[in-house]
Amino acid sequence: MRIIDLLKKDTLSLSFEVFPPKTEAGFESVKGATEEIAKLKPPFMSVTYGAGGGTSRYTLDIAKNIKERYGVASLAHLTCVSSTKETVAEKIREIKAAGIENIMALRGDIPAGLENADRSGWAYRHAIDLVRELKEADADFCIGGACYPEVHPESATQKEDIKHLKEKVDAGCEFLTTQMFFDNNLLFSFLYKIRETGINVPVIPGIMPITNANQIERAIKLSGSFMPRRFVSLVDKFGSDPDAMKQAGIAYATDQIIDLYANGITNVHVYSMNKPDVAEKIQSNLSDILGK
């Protein structure tokens, strides 16, 4: 099932992101966690791509298992930064052979030690290069892309960031998924701005349930997310109590999602961190809203 077709349905939905293991030893444990999330029957699940290609070989195994065993549409992430044309072409062939119809086209993180390297000779410097490659491939992939409600960390301004985003959409991105955010007003403002520039593809908000105080530093590092005072107070109050923080984090994420639905958003993507209990609890909190 192509994700763009799922997004065209006028019903509320909740999807989940999972990630592959870092090592072969962790494969069965991660596979089991992703299967438990797949049993919740979300409309689709995305499977991330290992940083620098380190765990990329497991991405397809997880995505294929979700699709074939549980009938859940899979969205396989694919990154291209510092890769060769041959490497990317082989990955595209593998994804096609596995029967995966949906690809999240991403630049990916710059490998450690290459942050200041001359990138002029790289085959892929931006996600748009990969989008174009996928459009030229001998496969009818549904292509998704990433967007930043609070500006890409490497963009000088949001105006510049949105300009590049439109170029990516014009190149063939059929839908966008946002980086995590903790203040819905930032998303609503972002949506207004991109619609004004002619970006009309579906945008799926990405929500990260913070269930452990230690996640916060990493979340800020990854996304540069603004932390509302209400959220900071929550962490100050419950961060030292793991059970209380988990419950409060799930409640905060649930509240965000309900507000998004109430304001016209139909599809929300949850960064599950491979935690079936968190995914199940959020879905349960929304059971009547989602009709599950």
C-alpha positions as CSV (number, residue, x, y, z in Angstrom):
1,M,0.0,0.0,0.0
2,R,1.4,3.4,-1.0
3,I,1.4,5.8,1.9
4,I,0.1,8.7,-0.2
5,D,-3.1,6.6,-0.8
6,L,-3.5,6.1,3.0
7,L,-3.1,9.8,3.6
8,K,-5.8,10.7,1.1
9,K,-8.4,8.9,3.4
10,D,-10.5,11.3,5.4
11,T,-10.0,9.4,8.7
12,L,-7.8,10.0,11.7
13,S,-4.7,7.8,11.9
14,L,-1.7,7.1,14.1
15,S,1.5,5.6,12.7
16,F,4.8,4.6,14.4
17,E,8.5,4.8,13.7
18,V,10.9,2.1,14.7
19,F,14.7,1.7,14.3
20,P,16.9,-1.3,13.4
21,P,19.4,-2.8,15.9
22,K,23.0,-1.5,16.1
23,T,24.4,-5.0,16.1
24,E,23.4,-8.5,14.9
25,A,23.2,-9.6,18.6
26,G,20.3,-7.2,19.1
27,F,18.4,-8.1,16.0
28,E,15.9,-10.6,17.6
29,S,15.1,-8.3,20.5
30,V,14.5,-5.3,18.1
31,K,12.5,-7.5,15.7
32,G,10.3,-8.6,18.6
33,A,9.6,-5.0,19.7
34,T,8.7,-3.9,16.2
35,E,6.4,-6.9,15.8
36,E,4.6,-5.9,19.0
37,I,4.0,-2.4,17.6
38,A,2.9,-3.9,14.3
39,K,0.2,-5.9,16.2
40,L,-1.4,-2.6,17.0
41,K,-2.3,-2.4,13.3
42,P,-1.2,1.1,12.5
43,P,-1.8,2.3,8.9
44,F,2.0,2.2,8.4
45,M,5.3,2.0,10.2
46,S,8.6,3.7,9.2
47,V,12.0,2.0,9.7
48,T,15.0,4.2,10.1
49,Y,18.3,3.9,8.4
50,G,21.5,3.5,10.4
51,A,23.7,6.5,10.8
52,G,26.5,6.3,8.2
53,G,25.0,3.0,7.0
54,G,26.1,1.3,10.1
55,T,22.9,-0.6,10.7
56,S,21.3,-0.1,7.3
57,R,21.4,-3.8,6.4
58,Y,18.7,-4.4,9.1
59,T,16.4,-1.7,7.9
60,L,15.0,-3.8,5.0
61,D,14.7,-7.0,7.2
62,I,12.5,-5.2,9.7
63,A,10.5,-3.4,7.0
64,K,9.9,-6.6,5.1
65,N,8.9,-8.5,8.2
66,I,6.4,-5.9,9.2
67,K,4.8,-5.9,5.8
68,E,4.7,-9.6,5.1
69,R,3.9,-11.0,8.5
70,Y,1.5,-8.3,9.8
71,G,0.2,-6.6,6.7
72,V,1.3,-3.2,7.8
73,A,2.6,-0.9,5.1
74,S,6.3,-0.2,5.5
75,L,8.2,3.0,4.9
76,A,11.9,2.3,4.6
77,H,14.3,5.1,5.3
78,L,17.2,5.6,2.8
79,T,20.0,8.0,3.3
80,C,22.5,9.1,0.7
81,V,25.2,11.4,2.2
82,S,28.8,10.4,1.2
83,S,27.4,7.3,-0.6
84,T,28.4,6.4,-4.2
85,K,25.9,6.1,-7.1
86,E,26.6,2.4,-7.2
87,T,25.8,1.9,-3.4
88,V,22.5,3.8,-3.6
89,A,21.5,2.0,-6.8
90,E,22.1,-1.4,-5.1
91,K,20.0,-0.3,-2.1
92,I,17.2,0.8,-4.4
93,R,17.3,-2.6,-6.1
94,E,17.1,-4.4,-2.8
95,I,14.2,-2.3,-1.6
96,K,12.3,-3.0,-4.9
97,A,13.1,-6.7,-4.7
98,A,11.7,-6.8,-1.1
99,G,8.4,-5.4,-2.4
100,I,8.6,-2.2,-0.4
101,E,6.7,0.6,-2.1
102,N,7.5,3.5,0.2
103,I,10.8,5.2,0.8
104,M,11.7,8.1,3.0
105,A,14.4,9.9,1.1
106,L,16.9,11.6,3.5
107,R,20.4,13.1,3.2
108,G,21.4,11.6,6.6
109,D,23.9,12.8,9.1
110,I,27.4,13.8,7.9
111,P,29.7,10.9,9.0
112,A,32.0,11.8,11.9
113,G,35.2,13.4,10.8
114,L,33.8,14.6,7.5
115,E,31.8,17.6,8.9
116,N,34.3,20.1,7.3
117,A,35.3,18.0,4.3
118,D,35.0,19.3,0.7
119,R,31.6,17.9,-0.5
120,S,31.7,19.3,-4.0
121,G,32.7,15.9,-5.4
122,W,30.1,13.9,-3.5
123,A,27.4,12.2,-5.6
124,Y,24.8,13.2,-3.1
125,R,25.0,16.3,-1.1
126,H,21.3,16.9,-0.3
127,A,18.1,14.8,-0.1
128,I,16.9,16.3,-3.3
129,D,19.6,14.4,-5.1
130,L,18.2,11.1,-3.8
131,V,14.7,12.1,-4.6
132,R,15.6,12.7,-8.2
133,E,17.4,9.3,-8.3
134,L,14.4,7.5,-7.0
135,K,12.1,9.2,-9.5
136,E,14.4,7.9,-12.3
137,A,14.5,4.4,-10.9
138,D,12.7,1.6,-12.6
139,A,10.1,1.4,-9.8
140,D,7.0,3.3,-8.8
141,F,8.1,4.3,-5.3
142,C,6.0,6.6,-3.1
143,I,8.6,9.0,-1.9
144,G,8.5,10.9,1.4
145,G,10.8,13.6,2.8
146,A,11.6,15.3,6.1
147,C,10.8,18.8,7.1
148,Y,11.6,21.0,10.1
149,P,8.9,23.2,11.7
150,E,11.7,25.0,13.6
151,V,14.2,25.3,10.7
152,H,16.8,22.9,9.6
153,P,19.9,23.3,11.8
154,E,22.0,24.1,8.7
155,S,19.7,26.7,7.2
156,A,20.4,30.3,7.9
157,T,16.7,31.3,7.9
158,Q,13.3,29.6,7.8
159,K,12.7,31.3,4.5
160,E,15.7,29.6,3.0
161,D,14.8,26.3,4.5
162,I,11.2,26.4,3.0
163,K,12.7,27.4,-0.4
164,H,14.8,24.2,-0.4
165,L,11.8,22.2,0.9
166,K,9.7,23.4,-2.1
167,E,12.5,22.3,-4.4
168,K,12.5,18.9,-2.8
169,V,8.7,18.6,-3.2
170,D,8.9,19.8,-6.8
171,A,11.5,17.1,-7.5
172,G,9.1,14.3,-6.5
173,C,8.4,14.1,-2.7
174,E,4.7,13.1,-2.3
175,F,4.5,13.7,1.5
176,L,6.5,15.1,4.3
177,T,7.1,14.1,7.9
178,T,8.2,16.6,10.5
179,Q,11.0,16.5,12.9
180,M,9.8,16.3,16.5
181,F,8.4,19.4,18.2
182,F,6.8,20.0,21.5
183,D,4.7,23.1,20.8
184,N,1.9,22.7,18.3
185,N,1.7,26.4,17.5
186,L,5.1,26.0,15.9
187,L,3.7,23.4,13.5
188,F,0.6,25.5,12.7
189,S,2.7,28.5,11.9
190,F,5.0,26.3,9.7
191,L,2.1,24.8,7.8
192,Y,0.7,28.3,7.1
193,K,4.1,29.4,5.7
194,I,4.7,26.4,3.5
195,R,1.1,26.5,2.0
196,E,1.7,30.2,1.2
197,T,4.7,29.1,-0.9
198,G,2.8,26.5,-2.8
199,I,3.8,23.3,-0.9
200,N,0.6,21.4,-0.9
201,V,1.6,17.8,-0.2
202,P,0.4,16.1,3.0
203,V,2.5,16.9,6.1
204,I,2.6,14.3,8.9
205,P,3.5,15.7,12.3
206,G,6.1,13.7,14.1
207,I,5.6,13.4,17.9
208,M,8.3,12.2,20.3
209,P,7.0,10.9,23.7
210,I,9.6,11.9,26.2
211,T,9.3,9.1,28.8
212,N,12.8,9.5,30.3
213,A,14.4,12.7,31.4
214,N,17.7,11.6,29.8
215,Q,16.0,11.7,26.3
216,I,15.7,15.5,26.5
217,E,19.3,16.4,25.8
218,R,19.4,14.1,22.8
219,A,16.1,15.4,21.5
220,I,17.3,18.9,21.6
221,K,20.6,18.0,19.9
222,L,18.8,16.1,17.1
223,S,16.1,18.7,16.4
224,G,16.9,21.9,18.2
225,S,13.4,21.7,19.5
226,F,11.9,24.5,21.6
227,M,10.8,23.3,25.0
228,P,7.6,25.1,26.2
229,R,7.5,26.1,29.8
230,R,4.7,23.7,30.4
231,F,6.9,20.8,29.3
232,V,10.0,22.0,31.2
233,S,7.8,22.2,34.4
234,L,6.7,18.6,33.7
235,V,10.3,17.4,33.5
236,D,11.3,19.4,36.6
237,K,8.5,17.8,38.6
238,F,8.6,14.2,37.5
239,G,12.1,13.7,35.8
240,S,13.6,12.0,38.8
241,D,10.8,9.5,39.1
242,P,11.0,7.1,36.1
243,D,7.5,5.7,36.4
244,A,6.0,9.2,36.9
245,M,8.0,10.7,34.1
246,K,6.9,7.9,31.8
247,Q,3.3,8.5,32.6
248,A,3.6,12.2,32.3
249,G,5.5,12.0,29.0
250,I,2.8,9.8,27.5
251,A,0.1,12.1,28.7
252,Y,1.9,15.1,27.2
253,A,2.3,13.4,23.8
254,T,-1.3,12.3,23.9
255,D,-2.4,15.8,24.6
256,Q,-0.4,17.1,21.7
257,I,-1.9,14.6,19.3
258,I,-5.5,15.3,20.5
259,D,-4.9,19.0,19.9
260,L,-3.5,18.3,16.4
261,Y,-6.6,16.2,15.5
262,A,-8.9,18.9,16.9
263,N,-7.2,21.4,14.6
264,G,-7.6,19.5,11.3
265,I,-4.6,17.2,11.3
266,T,-5.6,13.7,10.3
267,N,-2.4,11.8,10.4
268,V,0.2,11.8,13.2
269,H,3.5,9.8,13.3
270,V,4.9,8.7,16.7
271,Y,8.6,8.2,17.3
272,S,8.1,5.1,19.4
273,M,11.8,4.5,20.2
274,N,11.0,0.7,19.8
275,K,8.8,0.8,23.0
276,P,5.7,-1.3,22.4
277,D,4.2,-0.3,25.8
278,V,4.5,3.4,25.0
279,A,3.0,2.9,21.5
280,E,0.1,0.8,22.9
281,K,-0.6,3.3,25.7
282,I,-0.8,6.3,23.4
283,Q,-3.0,4.4,21.0
284,S,-5.2,3.2,23.9
285,N,-5.6,6.8,25.1
286,L,-6.9,7.7,21.7
287,S,-9.0,4.6,21.1
288,D,-12.4,6.2,20.8
289,I,-11.0,9.1,18.8
290,L,-9.4,6.7,16.4
291,G,-12.3,4.2,16.5
292,K,-10.1,1.3,17.6
